[in-house]
Amino acid sequence: MHLATYVGLQHAAERSLAEGFRRVGTAHAAEPDVFHLCHLLAQRSDAHVEALGPVVERYHEHREPEPERLLAAGLGEARSGPVGLLRDLQDLHALASFVDMTWTVIQQAGQGLRDRELLDVVSTCAADTSRQLLWLRTRIKQAAPQALIAAR
């Protein structure tokens, strides 16, 4: 069964996403909404890591380096300024999209296994991830005109 591979991917991806939100929030602390919401959204990803605990115990996990590579490639060092914020938010969006799709894959396995507990974890965490993506999309739209037109 290859579910352990995706459980491992999701576990690492959620950790990477939490770390990414914290890096971006701290790097762009001059933007109060970014600082506070990034740290709040990082806590949601921390809760997802915790919620995956029983899933890991039941199905185990096979560790793959992809989420860490995404974080290292896109969020190794937070950027500065308005364009830096925009790019950092886009990188977070890419990682959150990976997390979102991985929840979808795990959900499909949960349905095939008829594992109600797994599906409950996926349902809660996937809904949080959707909210993370919604905030990122909204904040990117807000930051784009200022970064690309107004900033010099």
DSSP file with accessible surface (Angstrom, degrees, kcal/mol):
  #  RESIDUE AA STRUCTURE BP1 BP2  ACC     N-H-->O    O-->H-N    N-H-->O    O-->H-N    TCO  KAPPA ALPHA  PHI   PSI    X-CA   Y-CA   Z-CA
    1    1 A M              0   0  162      0, 0.0     3,-0.4     0, 0.0     4,-0.1   0.000 360.0 360.0 360.0 131.6    0.0    0.0    0.0
    2    2 A H    >>  +     0   0  155      1,-0.2     4,-1.2     2,-0.1     3,-1.0   0.332 360.0 100.6 -96.7   5.4    1.4    3.4   -1.0
    3    3 A L  H 3> S+     0   0   14      1,-0.3     4,-2.7     2,-0.2     5,-0.2   0.872  74.8  64.8 -58.0 -33.9   -0.8    5.4    1.3
    4    4 A A  H 3> S+     0   0   21     -3,-0.4    58,-2.5     1,-0.2     4,-2.3   0.845  97.1  56.1 -58.9 -33.1    2.3    5.7    3.6
    5    5 A T  H <> S+     0   0   32     -3,-1.0     4,-2.4    56,-0.2    -1,-0.2   0.942 111.3  42.0 -64.4 -45.5    4.1    7.7    0.9
    6    6 A Y  H  X S+     0   0   94     -4,-1.2     4,-2.7     2,-0.2    -2,-0.2   0.848 111.5  54.5 -74.5 -31.2    1.3   10.3    0.8
    7    7 A V  H  X S+     0   0    0     -4,-2.7     4,-2.6     2,-0.2    -1,-0.2   0.938 111.4  46.8 -63.6 -42.9    0.9   10.4    4.5
    8    8 A G  H  X S+     0   0    0     -4,-2.3     4,-2.4    -5,-0.2     5,-0.2   0.911 111.7  50.5 -64.2 -42.3    4.6   11.1    4.7
    9    9 A L  H  X S+     0   0   13     -4,-2.4     4,-2.8     1,-0.2    -1,-0.2   0.926 113.2  45.9 -59.8 -44.8    4.4   13.7    2.0
   10   10 A Q  H  X S+     0   0    0     -4,-2.7     4,-2.7     2,-0.2     5,-0.2   0.908 110.5  52.3 -68.2 -41.0    1.5   15.4    3.8
   11   11 A H  H  X S+     0   0   15     -4,-2.6     4,-1.8     1,-0.2    -1,-0.2   0.948 115.9  40.5 -59.4 -48.3    3.1   15.3    7.2
   12   12 A A  H  X S+     0   0    0     -4,-2.4     4,-2.6     1,-0.2    -2,-0.2   0.887 114.0  53.9 -68.3 -38.9    6.3   17.0    5.8
   13   13 A A  H  X S+     0   0    0     -4,-2.8     4,-2.8    -5,-0.2    -2,-0.2   0.907 107.9  49.4 -64.9 -40.8    4.3   19.4    3.6
   14   14 A E  H  X S+     0   0    0     -4,-2.7     4,-2.5     2,-0.2    -1,-0.2   0.907 111.6  49.3 -66.1 -39.2    2.3   20.7    6.5
   15   15 A R  H  X S+     0   0   94     -4,-1.8     4,-2.4    -5,-0.2    -2,-0.2   0.929 113.1  47.4 -62.1 -44.7    5.4   21.2    8.6
   16   16 A S  H  X S+     0   0    6     -4,-2.6     4,-2.8     2,-0.2    -2,-0.2   0.896 111.2  50.9 -63.7 -40.6    7.0   23.1    5.7
   17   17 A L  H  X S+     0   0    0     -4,-2.8     4,-2.9     2,-0.2     5,-0.2   0.927 109.8  49.7 -64.4 -43.6    3.9   25.2    5.2
   18   18 A A  H  X S+     0   0    1     -4,-2.5     4,-2.2     2,-0.2    -2,-0.2   0.940 113.4  46.5 -59.2 -46.2    3.8   26.1    8.9
   19   19 A E  H  X S+     0   0   82     -4,-2.4     4,-2.6     1,-0.2    -2,-0.2   0.911 111.9  51.6 -63.5 -40.8    7.5   27.1    8.7
   20   20 A G  H  X S+     0   0    0     -4,-2.8     4,-2.6     2,-0.2     5,-0.3   0.922 108.3  50.3 -62.8 -45.1    6.9   29.0    5.5
   21   21 A F  H  X S+     0   0    0     -4,-2.9     4,-2.8     1,-0.2     5,-0.2   0.923 111.9  48.9 -59.3 -42.3    4.0   31.0    7.0
   22   22 A R  H  X S+     0   0   84     -4,-2.2     4,-2.5    -5,-0.2     5,-0.2   0.920 111.2  49.3 -64.6 -43.2    6.2   31.9   10.0
   23   23 A R  H  X S+     0   0   77     -4,-2.6     4,-2.6     2,-0.2    -1,-0.2   0.931 114.9  43.7 -60.5 -47.5    9.1   33.0    7.8
   24   24 A V  H  X S+     0   0    0     -4,-2.6     4,-2.0     2,-0.2    -2,-0.2   0.928 113.8  50.8 -66.7 -43.4    7.0   35.2    5.6
   25   25 A G  H  < S+     0   0    0     -4,-2.8    -2,-0.2    -5,-0.3    -1,-0.2   0.927 115.1  42.6 -59.8 -43.1    5.1   36.6    8.6
   26   26 A T  H >< S+     0   0   86     -4,-2.5     3,-1.3    -5,-0.2    -2,-0.2   0.917 113.5  51.3 -70.5 -42.5    8.2   37.5   10.4
   27   27 A A  H 3< S+     0   0   51     -4,-2.6     3,-0.2     1,-0.3    -1,-0.2   0.805 118.2  38.5 -65.3 -29.5   10.0   38.9    7.3
   28   28 A H  T >< S+     0   0   14     -4,-2.0     3,-2.2    -5,-0.2     7,-0.4  -0.175  72.3 136.0-115.3  39.8    7.1   41.1    6.5
   29   29 A A  T <   +     0   0   51     -3,-1.3    -1,-0.2     1,-0.3     6,-0.1   0.693  60.6  74.5 -62.6 -19.1    6.2   42.2   10.1
   30   30 A A  T 3  S+     0   0   97     -3,-0.2    -1,-0.3     1,-0.2     3,-0.1   0.736  86.8  68.2 -66.0 -20.8    5.8   45.8    8.9
   31   31 A E  S <> S-     0   0   63     -3,-2.2     4,-2.5    -6,-0.2     3,-0.4  -0.860  77.9-162.2 -96.7  98.7    2.5   44.6    7.3
   32   32 A P  H  > S+     0   0   84      0, 0.0     4,-2.5     0, 0.0     5,-0.3   0.863  86.4  51.1 -55.8 -39.3    0.5   43.8   10.5
   33   33 A D  H  > S+     0   0   52      1,-0.2     4,-2.6     2,-0.2     5,-0.4   0.911 111.3  48.7 -65.8 -38.0   -2.1   41.7    8.7
   34   34 A V  H  > S+     0   0    0     -3,-0.4     4,-2.3    -6,-0.2     5,-0.3   0.946 112.3  48.5 -65.8 -46.9    0.6   39.6    7.1
   35   35 A F  H  X S+     0   0   69     -4,-2.5     4,-1.8    -7,-0.4    -2,-0.2   0.966 119.0  37.1 -57.5 -54.9    2.5   39.1   10.4
   36   36 A H  H  X S+     0   0  122     -4,-2.5     4,-2.3    -5,-0.2    -2,-0.2   0.925 119.7  45.1 -69.3 -45.6   -0.6   38.1   12.4
   37   37 A L  H  X S+     0   0   56     -4,-2.6     4,-3.1    -5,-0.3     5,-0.2   0.891 110.9  53.4 -70.4 -36.4   -2.4   36.0    9.8
   38   38 A C  H  X S+     0   0    0     -4,-2.3     4,-2.1    -5,-0.4    -1,-0.2   0.927 111.6  46.2 -62.2 -41.9    0.7   34.2    8.7
   39   39 A H  H  X S+     0   0   44     -4,-1.8     4,-1.8    -5,-0.3    -2,-0.2   0.899 113.4  49.4 -69.0 -36.8    1.4   33.1   12.3
   40   40 A L  H  X S+     0   0   85     -4,-2.3     4,-1.5     2,-0.2    -2,-0.2   0.934 112.1  47.7 -64.6 -44.3   -2.3   32.2   12.8
   41   41 A L  H  X S+     0   0   18     -4,-3.1     4,-1.9     1,-0.2    -2,-0.2   0.845 107.1  57.2 -68.1 -30.9   -2.2   30.1    9.6
   42   42 A A  H  X S+     0   0    0     -4,-2.1     4,-2.4    -5,-0.2    -1,-0.2   0.909 103.6  53.9 -63.2 -39.3    1.0   28.5   10.7
   43   43 A Q  H  X S+     0   0  114     -4,-1.8     4,-2.2     1,-0.2    -2,-0.2   0.870 104.8  54.4 -63.6 -35.3   -0.8   27.3   13.8
   44   44 A R  H  X S+     0   0   96     -4,-1.5     4,-1.8     2,-0.2    -1,-0.2   0.924 108.8  47.7 -64.5 -42.4   -3.5   25.7   11.7
   45   45 A S  H  X S+     0   0    0     -4,-1.9     4,-2.1     2,-0.2    -2,-0.2   0.894 108.9  54.5 -66.2 -35.8   -0.8   23.8    9.8
   46   46 A D  H  X S+     0   0   63     -4,-2.4     4,-2.1     1,-0.2    -1,-0.2   0.913 107.1  51.2 -59.9 -41.1    0.7   22.8   13.2
   47   47 A A  H  X S+     0   0   34     -4,-2.2     4,-2.7     1,-0.2    -1,-0.2   0.864 107.2  53.6 -64.5 -34.2   -2.7   21.4   14.2
   48   48 A H  H  X S+     0   0    1     -4,-1.8     4,-1.7     2,-0.2    -1,-0.2   0.904 105.9  52.5 -66.2 -40.8   -2.8   19.4   10.9
   49   49 A V  H  < S+     0   0   26     -4,-2.1     4,-0.5     1,-0.2    -2,-0.2   0.934 112.3  46.1 -58.8 -44.9    0.6   17.9   11.8
   50   50 A E  H >< S+     0   0  158     -4,-2.1     3,-1.5     1,-0.2    -2,-0.2   0.918 109.5  53.7 -64.7 -42.4   -0.9   16.9   15.1
   51   51 A A  H 3< S+     0   0   34     -4,-2.7     4,-0.5     1,-0.3    -1,-0.2   0.800 102.7  59.2 -64.1 -27.8   -4.1   15.6   13.6
   52   52 A L  T 3X S+     0   0    0     -4,-1.7     4,-2.9     1,-0.2    -1,-0.3   0.647  81.6  90.7 -74.6 -13.4   -2.0   13.4   11.3
   53   53 A G  H <> S+     0   0   22     -3,-1.5     4,-2.4    -4,-0.5    -1,-0.2   0.920  88.6  42.2 -49.8 -55.6   -0.5   11.6   14.3
   54   54 A P  H  > S+     0   0   66      0, 0.0     4,-2.1     0, 0.0    -1,-0.2   0.857 113.6  54.1 -64.0 -30.7   -3.1    8.8   14.5
   55   55 A V  H  > S+     0   0    1     -4,-0.5     4,-3.1     2,-0.2     5,-0.4   0.924 108.3  49.0 -67.0 -42.6   -3.0    8.4   10.8
   56   56 A V  H  X S+     0   0   25     -4,-2.9     4,-2.6     1,-0.2    -1,-0.2   0.916 110.5  51.4 -62.6 -41.7    0.7    8.0   10.8
   57   57 A E  H  < S+     0   0  157     -4,-2.4    -1,-0.2    -5,-0.2    -2,-0.2   0.900 116.7  40.0 -61.6 -40.4    0.4    5.4   13.6
   58   58 A R  H  < S+     0   0   90     -4,-2.1    -2,-0.2    -5,-0.2    -1,-0.2   0.908 134.5  17.4 -76.7 -44.5   -2.2    3.4   11.6
   59   59 A Y  H  < S-     0   0   41     -4,-3.1    -3,-0.2    -5,-0.2    -2,-0.2   0.497  96.2-140.5-109.7  -7.0   -0.7    3.6    8.1
   60   60 A H     <  -     0   0  131     -4,-2.6     2,-0.4    -5,-0.4    -1,-0.2  -0.034  19.8-104.0  67.9-178.3    2.9    4.6    8.9
   61   61 A E        -     0   0   57    -54,-0.1     2,-0.5   -53,-0.1   -56,-0.2  -0.996  13.7-151.5-147.4 140.6    4.7    7.1    6.7
   62   62 A H        -     0   0   96    -58,-2.5     2,-0.4    -2,-0.4   -53,-0.2  -0.963  29.7-130.7-109.0 122.5    7.3    7.0    4.0
   63   63 A R        -     0   0  114     -2,-0.5   -54,-0.1   -55,-0.1   -58,-0.1  -0.623  26.3-179.5 -84.3 128.4    9.4   10.1    4.0
   64   64 A E        -     0   0   52     -2,-0.4     4,-0.3   -59,-0.2   -52,-0.1  -0.925  28.2-134.6-119.1 148.4    9.9   11.9    0.6
   65   65 A P  S  > S+     0   0   67      0, 0.0     4,-2.2     0, 0.0     5,-0.2   0.501  75.7 102.4 -84.5   1.2   12.0   15.1    0.3
   66   66 A E  H  > S+     0   0   69      1,-0.2     4,-2.5     2,-0.2     5,-0.2   0.901  79.7  46.2 -56.9 -51.7    9.6   17.0   -2.0
   67   67 A P  H  > S+     0   0    0      0, 0.0     4,-2.4     0, 0.0    -1,-0.2   0.920 113.3  50.3 -61.3 -37.9    8.0   19.4    0.5
   68   68 A E  H  > S+     0   0   77     -4,-0.3     4,-3.0     1,-0.2     5,-0.2   0.899 110.2  50.8 -64.4 -37.3   11.3   20.3    2.0
   69   69 A R  H  X S+     0   0  144     -4,-2.2     4,-2.9     2,-0.2     5,-0.3   0.904 108.8  51.5 -65.4 -40.2   12.6   21.0   -1.5
   70   70 A L  H  X S+     0   0   70     -4,-2.5     4,-2.4    -5,-0.2     5,-0.4   0.932 113.6  44.3 -60.6 -44.1    9.6   23.2   -2.2
   71   71 A L  H  X S+     0   0   10     -4,-2.4     4,-3.0    -5,-0.2    -2,-0.2   0.948 115.8  46.5 -65.9 -46.4   10.3   25.1    0.9
   72   72 A A  H  X S+     0   0   70     -4,-3.0     4,-0.7     1,-0.2    -2,-0.2   0.908 117.2  43.7 -64.1 -40.5   14.0   25.4    0.3
   73   73 A A  H  < S+     0   0   88     -4,-2.9    -1,-0.2    -5,-0.2    -2,-0.2   0.905 128.5  25.3 -71.9 -41.0   13.6   26.4   -3.3
   74   74 A G  H  < S+     0   0   15     -4,-2.4    -3,-0.2    -5,-0.3    -2,-0.2   0.775 134.4  25.2 -98.2 -27.9   10.8   28.9   -2.8
   75   75 A L  H  < S+     0   0    4     -4,-3.0     3,-0.2    -5,-0.4    -3,-0.2   0.031  74.4 121.1-130.1  26.5   11.1   30.1    0.8
   76   76 A G  S  < S+     0   0   37     -4,-0.7     2,-0.4     1,-0.3    -1,-0.1   0.954  92.0  11.0 -56.1 -49.4   14.7   29.7    1.7
   77   77 A E  S    S-     0   0  166     -5,-0.1    -1,-0.3    -3,-0.1     2,-0.1  -0.996  85.5-124.6-131.0 126.2   15.1   33.3    2.5
   78   78 A A        -     0   0   33     -2,-0.4     2,-0.1    -3,-0.2     7,-0.1  -0.397  29.6-128.6 -67.7 147.0   12.2   35.7    2.7
   79   79 A R        -     0   0   64      5,-0.4     2,-0.3     4,-0.1    -1,-0.1  -0.465  17.3-125.2 -91.4 170.7   12.4   38.6    0.3
   80   80 A S     >  +     0   0  105     -2,-0.1     4,-0.9     4,-0.1     3,-0.1  -0.737  60.2  25.2-116.5 163.1   12.0   42.3    1.2
   81   81 A G  H  > S-     0   0   40     -2,-0.3     4,-2.5     3,-0.2     5,-0.2   0.011 100.7 -56.7  78.9 176.4    9.8   45.1    0.0
   82   82 A P  H  > S+     0   0   54      0, 0.0     4,-2.2     0, 0.0    65,-0.2   0.887 136.9  46.1 -62.3 -41.6    6.5   45.0   -1.8
   83   83 A V  H  > S+     0   0   70      2,-0.2     4,-2.7    64,-0.2     5,-0.2   0.902 111.4  54.1 -69.6 -35.9    7.6   42.8   -4.7
   84   84 A G  H  X S+     0   0    6     -4,-0.9     4,-2.7     2,-0.2    -5,-0.4   0.915 107.9  49.6 -62.0 -42.2    9.3   40.5   -2.2
   85   85 A L  H  X S+     0   0    7     -4,-2.5     4,-2.7     2,-0.2     5,-0.2   0.940 110.6  50.3 -60.4 -46.8    6.1   40.2   -0.3
   86   86 A L  H  X S+     0   0   12     -4,-2.2     4,-2.2     1,-0.2    -2,-0.2   0.936 113.1  45.2 -58.4 -46.5    4.2   39.4   -3.5
   87   87 A R  H  X S+     0   0  123     -4,-2.7     4,-2.3     1,-0.2    -1,-0.2   0.901 112.3  51.5 -66.5 -39.5    6.7   36.7   -4.4
   88   88 A D  H  X S+     0   0    0     -4,-2.7     4,-2.4    -5,-0.2    -1,-0.2   0.915 109.8  49.8 -64.2 -40.7    6.8   35.2   -0.9
   89   89 A L  H  X S+     0   0    0     -4,-2.7     4,-2.4     1,-0.2    -2,-0.2   0.898 109.7  51.5 -64.9 -38.3    3.0   35.0   -0.9
   90   90 A Q  H  X S+     0   0  102     -4,-2.2     4,-2.2    -5,-0.2    -1,-0.2   0.904 108.9  50.7 -64.4 -40.4    3.1   33.3   -4.3
   91   91 A D  H  X S+     0   0   40     -4,-2.3     4,-2.1     2,-0.2    -2,-0.2   0.916 110.5  49.0 -63.3 -42.2    5.6   30.7   -3.0
   92   92 A L  H  X S+     0   0    0     -4,-2.4     4,-3.1     1,-0.2     5,-0.2   0.902 109.0  54.0 -61.3 -40.2    3.3   30.0    0.0
   93   93 A H  H  X S+     0   0   43     -4,-2.4     4,-2.4     2,-0.2    -2,-0.2   0.909 107.0  50.9 -61.7 -41.3    0.4   29.6   -2.4
   94   94 A A  H  X S+     0   0   57     -4,-2.2     4,-1.8     2,-0.2    -1,-0.2   0.930 113.5  44.5 -62.6 -43.4    2.3   27.0   -4.4
   95   95 A L  H  X S+     0   0    4     -4,-2.1     4,-2.3     1,-0.2    -2,-0.2   0.924 113.2  50.1 -67.9 -42.4    3.2   25.1   -1.2
   96   96 A A  H  X S+     0   0    0     -4,-3.1     4,-2.8     1,-0.2    -1,-0.2   0.866 108.1  54.4 -64.2 -34.1   -0.4   25.4    0.1
   97   97 A S  H  X S+     0   0   45     -4,-2.4     4,-2.5    -5,-0.2    -1,-0.2   0.895 107.0  50.8 -65.2 -39.3   -1.7   24.1   -3.3
   98   98 A F  H  X S+     0   0   57     -4,-1.8     4,-2.3     2,-0.2    -2,-0.2   0.939 111.6  47.9 -60.7 -45.8    0.5   21.1   -3.0
   99   99 A V  H  X S+     0   0    0     -4,-2.3     4,-2.2     1,-0.2    -2,-0.2   0.929 111.2  51.3 -60.2 -45.5   -0.9   20.5    0.5
  100  100 A D  H  X S+     0   0   44     -4,-2.8     4,-1.7     1,-0.2    -2,-0.2   0.929 111.5  45.4 -59.8 -47.7   -4.4   20.9   -0.8
  101  101 A M  H  X S+     0   0  110     -4,-2.5     4,-2.2     1,-0.2    -1,-0.2   0.878 109.7  55.5 -67.6 -33.9   -4.0   18.4   -3.6
  102  102 A T  H  X S+     0   0    5     -4,-2.3     4,-2.6     1,-0.2    -1,-0.2   0.897 104.4  53.7 -67.2 -36.1   -2.3   15.9   -1.3
  103  103 A W  H  X S+     0   0    1     -4,-2.2     4,-2.6     1,-0.2    -1,-0.2   0.913 107.8  52.2 -60.2 -39.3   -5.4   16.1    1.0
  104  104 A T  H  X S+     0   0   51     -4,-1.7     4,-2.0     2,-0.2    -2,-0.2   0.927 109.6  47.9 -62.7 -43.3   -7.5   15.3   -2.1
  105  105 A V  H  X S+     0   0   54     -4,-2.2     4,-1.8     1,-0.2    -2,-0.2   0.931 113.2  47.4 -63.8 -45.3   -5.3   12.2   -2.9
  106  106 A I  H  X S+     0   0    0     -4,-2.6     4,-2.7     1,-0.2    -1,-0.2   0.892 108.6  56.1 -64.8 -36.7   -5.5   11.0    0.8
  107  107 A Q  H  X S+     0   0   68     -4,-2.6     4,-2.4    -5,-0.2    -1,-0.2   0.915 104.7  52.2 -60.5 -42.3   -9.2   11.6    0.8
  108  108 A Q  H  X S+     0   0  108     -4,-2.0     4,-2.1     1,-0.2    -1,-0.2   0.910 110.6  47.7 -61.8 -40.3   -9.6    9.3   -2.2
  109  109 A A  H  X S+     0   0   33     -4,-1.8     4,-2.4     2,-0.2    -2,-0.2   0.920 109.8  53.2 -65.8 -41.8   -7.6    6.6   -0.5
  110  110 A G  H  X>S+     0   0    0     -4,-2.7     5,-2.2     1,-0.2     4,-0.8   0.879 108.9  49.2 -60.1 -38.6   -9.7    7.0    2.7
  111  111 A Q  H  <5S+     0   0   89     -4,-2.4     3,-0.5     2,-0.2    -1,-0.2   0.916 110.8  49.8 -66.6 -41.7  -12.9    6.6    0.6
  112  112 A G  H  <5S+     0   0   64     -4,-2.1    -2,-0.2     1,-0.2    -1,-0.2   0.866 116.2  42.0 -64.2 -34.6  -11.5    3.4   -1.0
  113  113 A L  H  <5S-     0   0   77     -4,-2.4    -1,-0.2    -5,-0.1    -2,-0.2   0.554 103.8-131.9 -85.5 -10.4  -10.6    2.1    2.5
  114  114 A R  T  <5 +     0   0  217     -4,-0.8     2,-1.0    -3,-0.5    -3,-0.2   0.887  46.8 163.7  56.1  42.0  -13.8    3.2    4.0
  115  115 A D     >< -     0   0   19     -5,-2.2     4,-2.4     1,-0.2    -1,-0.2  -0.779  19.9-175.2 -95.9  97.9  -11.8    4.7    6.8
  116  116 A R  H  > S+     0   0  158     -2,-1.0     4,-2.1     1,-0.2    -1,-0.2   0.874  82.1  52.7 -63.0 -40.6  -14.2    7.1    8.6
  117  117 A E  H  > S+     0   0  124      2,-0.2     4,-2.0     1,-0.2    -1,-0.2   0.924 110.4  47.6 -63.6 -43.6  -11.5    8.4   11.0
  118  118 A L  H  > S+     0   0    0      1,-0.2     4,-2.7     2,-0.2    -2,-0.2   0.928 111.3  51.2 -61.8 -44.1   -9.1    9.2    8.1
  119  119 A L  H  X S+     0   0   20     -4,-2.4     4,-2.7     1,-0.2    -1,-0.2   0.857 107.4  53.4 -64.7 -33.5  -11.9   11.0    6.2
  120  120 A D  H  X S+     0   0   81     -4,-2.1     4,-2.2     2,-0.2     5,-0.2   0.919 110.1  47.2 -66.0 -42.5  -12.7   13.1    9.3
  121  121 A V  H  X S+     0   0   29     -4,-2.0     4,-2.7     2,-0.2     5,-0.3   0.950 114.3  47.4 -61.6 -47.7   -9.1   14.2    9.6
  122  122 A V  H  X S+     0   0    1     -4,-2.7     4,-3.1     1,-0.2     5,-0.3   0.927 110.0  52.9 -60.6 -44.8   -9.0   15.0    5.9
  123  123 A S  H  X S+     0   0   74     -4,-2.7     4,-1.7     1,-0.2    -1,-0.2   0.935 114.1  41.1 -58.9 -48.5  -12.3   16.9    6.0
  124  124 A T  H  X S+     0   0   84     -4,-2.2     4,-1.8     2,-0.2    -1,-0.2   0.948 120.0  42.6 -65.2 -49.3  -11.2   19.2    8.8
  125  125 A C  H  X S+     0   0    3     -4,-2.7     4,-2.4    -5,-0.2    -2,-0.2   0.888 112.0  53.0 -69.8 -39.1   -7.7   19.8    7.6
  126  126 A A  H  X S+     0   0   22     -4,-3.1     4,-2.3    -5,-0.3    -1,-0.2   0.888 107.3  53.1 -64.4 -36.6   -8.7   20.3    3.9
  127  127 A A  H  X S+     0   0   39     -4,-1.7     4,-1.8    -5,-0.3    -1,-0.2   0.918 109.9  48.1 -64.5 -41.4  -11.2   22.9    4.9
  128  128 A D  H  X S+     0   0   11     -4,-1.8     4,-2.2     1,-0.2    -2,-0.2   0.909 110.0  52.2 -62.8 -42.2   -8.5   24.8    6.8
  129  129 A T  H  X S+     0   0    0     -4,-2.4     4,-2.7     1,-0.2    -2,-0.2   0.898 105.7  54.7 -62.8 -38.2   -6.2   24.5    3.8
  130  130 A S  H  X S+     0   0   62     -4,-2.3     4,-2.4     1,-0.2    -1,-0.2   0.903 108.4  49.0 -61.0 -39.4   -8.9   26.0    1.6
  131  131 A R  H  X S+     0   0  139     -4,-1.8     4,-2.5     2,-0.2    -1,-0.2   0.885 109.1  52.6 -67.9 -37.5   -9.1   28.9    3.9
  132  132 A Q  H  X S+     0   0    1     -4,-2.2     4,-2.5     1,-0.2    -2,-0.2   0.940 111.7  46.2 -60.7 -46.4   -5.3   29.3    3.9
  133  133 A L  H  X S+     0   0    7     -4,-2.7     4,-2.8     2,-0.2    -2,-0.2   0.892 110.5  53.3 -63.5 -40.3   -5.4   29.4    0.1
  134  134 A L  H  X S+     0   0   99     -4,-2.4     4,-2.5     2,-0.2    -1,-0.2   0.933 110.7  46.2 -61.7 -45.6   -8.3   31.8    0.0
  135  135 A W  H  X S+     0   0   42     -4,-2.5     4,-3.0     2,-0.2     5,-0.3   0.938 113.2  49.8 -63.0 -45.0   -6.4   34.3    2.3
  136  136 A L  H  X S+     0   0    0     -4,-2.5     4,-2.6     2,-0.2     5,-0.2   0.936 111.7  48.2 -59.2 -45.7   -3.3   33.9    0.2
  137  137 A R  H  X S+     0   0  108     -4,-2.8     4,-2.2     1,-0.2    -1,-0.2   0.930 114.3  46.4 -60.4 -44.8   -5.2   34.5   -3.1
  138  138 A T  H  X S+     0   0   79     -4,-2.5     4,-2.0    -5,-0.2    -2,-0.2   0.921 113.6  47.5 -64.9 -43.3   -6.9   37.6   -1.6
  139  139 A R  H  X S+     0   0    4     -4,-3.0     4,-2.5     2,-0.2    -1,-0.2   0.860 109.8  53.3 -69.7 -34.5   -3.7   39.0   -0.1
  140  140 A I  H  X S+     0   0   31     -4,-2.6     4,-2.3    -5,-0.3    -1,-0.2   0.934 108.8  49.7 -63.2 -44.6   -1.8   38.4   -3.4
  141  141 A K  H  < S+     0   0  151     -4,-2.2    -2,-0.2     1,-0.2    -1,-0.2   0.883 113.2  47.2 -61.2 -37.3   -4.6   40.4   -5.2
  142  142 A Q  H  X S+     0   0  117     -4,-2.0     4,-0.7     1,-0.2    -1,-0.2   0.898 115.7  43.8 -70.3 -39.7   -4.2   43.2   -2.7
  143  143 A A  H  X S+     0   0    5     -4,-2.5     4,-2.8     1,-0.2     5,-0.3   0.797  98.1  74.7 -77.5 -28.2   -0.4   43.3   -2.9
  144  144 A A  H  X S+     0   0   25     -4,-2.3     4,-3.0     1,-0.2     5,-0.4   0.909  94.8  45.1 -58.7 -52.0   -0.1   43.1   -6.7
  145  145 A P  H  >>S+     0   0   69      0, 0.0     4,-2.4     0, 0.0     5,-1.6   0.939 117.0  45.8 -61.1 -42.4   -1.1   46.6   -7.7
  146  146 A Q  I  <>S+     0   0  100     -4,-0.7     5,-2.4     3,-0.2    -2,-0.2   0.931 118.5  42.3 -64.3 -43.1    1.0   48.3   -5.0
  147  147 A A  I  <5S+     0   0    5     -4,-2.8   -64,-0.2   -65,-0.2    -1,-0.2   0.888 124.2  34.1 -71.7 -37.8    4.0   46.1   -5.7
  148  148 A L  I  <5S+     0   0  117     -4,-3.0    -2,-0.2    -5,-0.3    -1,-0.2   0.747 133.6  17.5 -95.5 -22.7    3.8   46.2   -9.5
  149  149 A I  I  <5S+     0   0  124     -4,-2.4    -3,-0.2    -5,-0.4    -2,-0.1   0.807 127.0  37.2-114.6 -50.8    2.5   49.7  -10.2
  150  150 A A  I   <S+     0   0   71     -5,-1.6    -3,-0.2     2,-0.0     2,-0.2   0.849  96.8  83.7 -79.0 -37.2    2.9   52.0   -7.2
  151  151 A A      <       0   0   40     -5,-2.4    -4,-0.0    -6,-0.3     0, 0.0  -0.454 360.0 360.0 -72.0 140.7    6.2   50.9   -5.9
  152  152 A R              0   0  274     -2,-0.2    -2,-0.0     0, 0.0    -1,-0.0  -0.926 360.0 360.0-124.1 360.0    9.3   52.3   -7.4
